[in-house]
Amino acid sequence: MTAGEAIRAAAERLAAISDTARLDAEVLMAHAFGVSRSDLLLRHMRDPEPAGFAALVERRAASEPVAYIVGHQDFFGLTLAVSPAVLIPRGDSEVLVEAALAARPDARRVLDCGTGSGALLLAVLANIPGAKGIGIDRSPEALTIATANAEATGMGDRAEMRLADWDQPDWSAGLGRFDLILANPPYVEEAAQLDPSVRAFEPAGALFAGAEGLDAYRVLIPQLCYLLASDGVALIEIGHTQAEPVAAIAAAAGFESKLHHDLGGRPRVLQLQIPLGKQGASA
């Protein structure tokens, strides 16, 4: 069987569990060949099916995410290593990066809370060459991935990854203040209905945040005023039904908020800032 024929058969096999079955099959085939997808489509479609492709398809048919199977995911122009220790970076999160770059293109210090793969921090640093940043995570395994991504993208000297947990006392001691704070905290309700590829494979600690999905916001947001510079801005990813409750948590902590929507028109990011004239309260 040729690679093209195997891709068609795999796409039919995967259609029951994936809305992108053909794309999944092509990415897995390119991985089996050890080439890019574009190179596969241009040069290898008539080659014999490579050994190992069928096993990759079976893993995907069991709902394992393609990104974990191939070990990487593209995000905001970067190719980042991923593993089940970190959430897979998603296109919707690129809205946060765009909002951060628009809000503080002059940022010099950036903090990423719950950095995971390092996606948000590295995407911002890649577009603000003069900036340096710190990514924190409570998972040593995630920090290993994030550190490797910083090195692989040429930002190892500008991105420092630290073990820290905002649920613990004094977690932020010594961090200083930042022009930009980024955060994609856990925000999924514990009883939420999730695709099997998410619930069975992605790290629960990075997904779930109590019955309402708000526990992480309640802890983290009130602490941000002690980490932001006087004119600093925080960008927080939210679930599409959480804009009002998270904005209320932010308001109670002294922040003004601005809502950003993703490409699907859903609420996705809250931009937080201490109101003009009240910055001294956070200093």
C-alpha positions as CSV (number, residue, x, y, z in Angstrom):
1,M,0.0,0.0,0.0
2,T,1.3,3.5,-0.8
3,A,1.5,6.3,1.7
4,G,-1.4,8.0,0.0
5,E,-3.6,4.9,0.1
6,A,-2.7,4.4,3.8
7,I,-3.6,8.0,4.6
8,R,-7.0,7.5,3.0
9,A,-7.7,4.4,4.9
10,A,-6.5,6.0,8.2
11,A,-8.7,9.0,7.6
12,E,-11.7,6.7,7.3
13,R,-10.6,4.9,10.5
14,L,-10.2,8.1,12.4
15,A,-13.4,9.8,11.2
16,A,-15.4,8.5,14.2
17,I,-13.2,10.2,16.8
18,S,-11.7,13.2,15.0
19,D,-13.1,16.2,13.1
20,T,-9.8,16.5,11.4
21,A,-9.2,12.9,10.5
22,R,-7.5,13.5,7.1
23,L,-5.1,16.1,8.7
24,D,-4.4,13.7,11.6
25,A,-3.5,10.9,9.2
26,E,-1.2,13.2,7.2
27,V,0.6,14.5,10.3
28,L,1.1,10.9,11.6
29,M,2.3,9.8,8.2
30,A,4.8,12.6,8.0
31,H,6.0,11.7,11.5
32,A,6.4,8.1,10.4
33,F,8.6,9.2,7.5
34,G,10.5,11.7,9.6
35,V,9.6,14.6,7.2
36,S,7.4,17.7,7.3
37,R,3.8,17.4,6.2
38,S,4.5,19.6,3.2
39,D,7.4,17.4,2.2
40,L,5.2,14.3,2.6
41,L,2.5,15.7,0.3
42,L,5.1,16.8,-2.3
43,R,7.4,13.8,-2.4
44,H,6.3,10.8,-0.5
45,M,2.6,10.1,-1.3
46,R,3.5,7.2,-3.8
47,D,6.2,5.7,-1.5
48,P,5.4,2.5,0.3
49,E,3.6,2.9,3.7
50,P,6.4,3.2,6.3
51,A,6.7,0.7,9.2
52,G,5.1,2.0,12.3
53,F,2.4,4.1,10.7
54,A,-0.4,1.6,11.6
55,A,0.6,1.7,15.3
56,L,0.4,5.5,15.3
57,V,-3.1,5.4,13.8
58,E,-4.2,2.9,16.5
59,R,-2.9,5.3,19.2
60,R,-5.0,8.1,17.6
61,A,-8.0,5.9,17.3
62,A,-7.8,5.4,21.0
63,S,-8.2,9.2,21.4
64,E,-4.6,10.0,22.1
65,P,-3.9,13.5,20.9
66,V,-1.8,13.9,17.8
67,A,0.5,16.4,19.5
68,Y,1.4,13.8,22.2
69,I,2.0,11.1,19.6
70,V,4.4,13.2,17.5
71,G,5.8,15.1,20.5
72,H,5.3,18.6,19.4
73,Q,2.8,21.4,18.6
74,D,3.0,24.6,16.7
75,F,2.0,27.8,18.5
76,F,2.3,31.4,17.4
77,G,5.0,30.6,14.9
78,L,7.0,28.3,17.3
79,T,7.3,24.6,17.3
80,L,7.2,23.4,20.9
81,A,7.8,20.0,22.4
82,V,4.9,18.6,24.4
83,S,4.2,15.6,26.5
84,P,1.4,14.4,28.8
85,A,3.0,16.5,31.5
86,V,1.8,19.7,29.8
87,L,-1.4,21.0,28.2
88,I,-1.3,21.1,24.4
89,P,-1.0,24.8,23.3
90,R,-4.2,25.7,21.4
91,G,-4.9,28.3,18.8
92,D,-7.4,30.1,21.0
93,S,-4.6,30.9,23.5
94,E,-2.9,33.0,20.7
95,V,-5.4,35.7,21.5
96,L,-3.7,36.2,24.9
97,V,-0.3,36.6,23.2
98,E,-1.7,39.1,20.7
99,A,-3.4,41.1,23.6
100,A,-0.2,41.1,25.6
101,L,1.9,42.3,22.6
102,A,-0.6,45.1,21.9
103,A,-0.9,46.2,25.6
104,R,2.9,46.3,26.4
105,P,5.1,46.0,23.3
106,D,7.8,47.8,25.4
107,A,7.7,45.2,28.2
108,R,11.0,44.3,29.8
109,R,10.0,41.8,32.4
110,V,7.4,39.1,31.8
111,L,5.9,36.5,34.2
112,D,4.0,33.4,33.0
113,C,2.0,31.8,35.8
114,G,1.4,28.1,35.1
115,T,3.8,28.1,32.2
116,G,3.4,24.4,31.2
117,S,5.2,24.0,27.9
118,G,6.3,27.6,28.1
119,A,4.1,28.5,25.1
120,L,2.8,31.9,26.2
121,L,6.0,33.2,27.7
122,L,8.1,32.1,24.7
123,A,5.7,33.5,22.2
124,V,5.7,36.9,23.9
125,L,9.5,36.9,24.3
126,A,10.0,35.9,20.6
127,N,8.1,39.1,19.7
128,I,9.7,41.5,22.2
129,P,13.4,40.9,21.7
130,G,14.4,43.1,24.5
131,A,12.3,41.4,27.1
132,K,13.2,38.7,29.6
133,G,10.8,36.4,31.5
134,I,10.2,33.9,34.2
135,G,7.8,31.0,33.8
136,I,6.6,29.3,37.0
137,D,4.9,25.9,37.3
138,R,4.2,23.5,40.2
139,S,5.1,20.5,38.0
140,P,8.8,19.7,37.7
141,E,8.0,17.6,34.6
142,A,6.4,20.6,33.0
143,L,9.4,22.7,33.8
144,T,11.6,20.2,32.1
145,I,9.6,20.6,28.9
146,A,9.5,24.4,29.2
147,T,13.2,24.6,29.7
148,A,13.9,22.4,26.7
149,N,11.6,24.6,24.6
150,A,13.3,27.8,25.7
151,E,16.7,26.3,24.7
152,A,15.3,24.9,21.4
153,T,13.8,28.3,20.4
154,G,17.0,30.2,21.2
155,M,15.6,31.9,24.3
156,G,17.3,29.9,27.0
157,D,19.2,33.1,28.1
158,R,16.0,35.1,28.3
159,A,13.5,32.7,29.8
160,E,14.0,31.2,33.3
161,M,11.7,28.4,34.5
162,R,11.1,28.1,38.2
163,L,9.3,25.7,40.4
164,A,6.5,27.6,42.3
165,D,2.9,27.1,43.3
166,W,0.6,30.1,43.9
167,D,-1.4,28.0,46.4
168,Q,1.6,28.0,48.7
169,P,2.8,30.8,51.1
170,D,5.6,33.0,49.9
171,W,5.6,31.4,46.4
172,S,6.4,34.8,44.8
173,A,9.1,35.9,47.2
174,G,12.0,37.3,45.2
175,L,10.3,37.5,41.9
176,G,10.0,41.2,41.8
177,R,7.6,43.2,39.6
178,F,6.7,42.7,36.0
179,D,5.4,44.7,33.0
180,L,3.4,41.8,31.8
181,I,1.9,38.8,33.6
182,L,0.5,36.0,31.6
183,A,-1.7,33.2,33.0
184,N,-3.6,30.2,31.6
185,P,-4.6,28.7,34.9
186,P,-6.8,25.6,35.4
187,Y,-10.4,26.7,34.8
188,V,-12.5,23.6,33.9
189,E,-15.3,22.6,36.1
190,E,-14.7,19.2,37.8
191,A,-17.9,17.7,36.3
192,A,-17.4,19.2,32.8
193,Q,-18.0,16.9,29.8
194,L,-14.8,16.8,28.0
195,D,-13.6,15.0,24.8
196,P,-11.8,11.8,25.7
197,S,-8.6,13.1,24.2
198,V,-8.6,15.8,26.8
199,R,-9.9,14.0,29.9
200,A,-7.9,10.8,29.5
201,F,-4.6,12.3,28.3
202,E,-4.0,15.9,29.3
203,P,-2.8,16.7,32.9
204,A,-5.8,17.0,35.3
205,G,-3.9,19.4,37.5
206,A,-3.7,21.9,34.7
207,L,-7.3,21.5,33.7
208,F,-9.6,21.4,36.7
209,A,-10.3,24.1,39.3
210,G,-13.2,23.2,41.5
211,A,-16.9,22.8,41.0
212,E,-17.2,26.2,39.1
213,G,-13.8,26.2,37.6
214,L,-13.0,29.4,39.5
215,D,-10.7,28.2,42.3
216,A,-7.4,29.2,40.7
217,Y,-8.7,32.7,39.8
218,R,-9.8,33.3,43.4
219,V,-6.3,32.5,44.6
220,L,-4.1,33.9,41.9
221,I,-5.8,37.2,40.9
222,P,-5.7,38.9,44.3
223,Q,-1.9,38.3,44.4
224,L,-1.1,39.9,41.0
225,C,-1.2,43.4,42.4
226,Y,2.0,42.6,44.3
227,L,3.7,41.4,41.2
228,L,2.7,44.0,38.6
229,A,4.7,47.2,38.0
230,S,2.7,50.4,38.5
231,D,1.8,50.4,34.8
232,G,1.8,46.6,34.3
233,V,-0.8,44.6,32.6
234,A,-2.0,41.0,33.4
235,L,-3.6,38.8,30.7
236,I,-5.6,35.9,32.0
237,E,-7.2,33.1,29.9
238,I,-10.8,32.2,30.9
239,G,-13.4,29.7,29.9
240,H,-16.1,31.1,27.5
241,T,-18.7,31.2,30.3
242,Q,-16.5,32.8,32.9
243,A,-16.1,36.4,31.9
244,E,-18.5,37.9,34.4
245,P,-17.4,35.9,37.5
246,V,-13.7,36.3,36.8
247,A,-14.1,40.0,36.1
248,A,-15.9,40.2,39.5
249,I,-13.0,38.5,41.2
250,A,-10.6,41.0,39.6
251,A,-12.8,44.0,40.5
252,A,-12.8,42.9,44.1
253,A,-9.0,42.8,44.0
254,G,-8.8,46.4,42.6
255,F,-8.5,45.7,38.9
256,E,-10.2,47.1,35.9
257,S,-10.8,44.5,33.2
258,K,-11.1,44.4,29.4
259,L,-12.4,41.4,27.6
260,H,-10.9,39.9,24.5
261,H,-12.7,37.3,22.3
262,D,-11.2,34.4,20.4
263,L,-11.5,33.8,16.6
264,G,-14.8,32.0,17.3
265,G,-16.2,35.1,19.0
266,R,-16.1,33.5,22.4
267,P,-14.9,35.3,25.6
268,R,-11.3,34.1,26.0
269,V,-9.0,36.6,27.8
270,L,-9.4,39.2,30.5
271,Q,-6.8,42.1,30.5
272,L,-6.4,43.4,34.0
273,Q,-4.8,46.6,35.2
274,I,-4.9,48.8,38.3
275,P,-6.9,51.9,37.5
276,L,-5.0,55.1,36.9
277,G,-4.5,56.9,40.2
278,K,-4.7,53.8,42.3
279,Q,-1.4,52.1,41.3
280,G,0.2,53.3,44.4
281,A,-2.0,50.9,46.4
282,S,-0.3,48.0,44.7
283,A,3.3,49.3,45.1
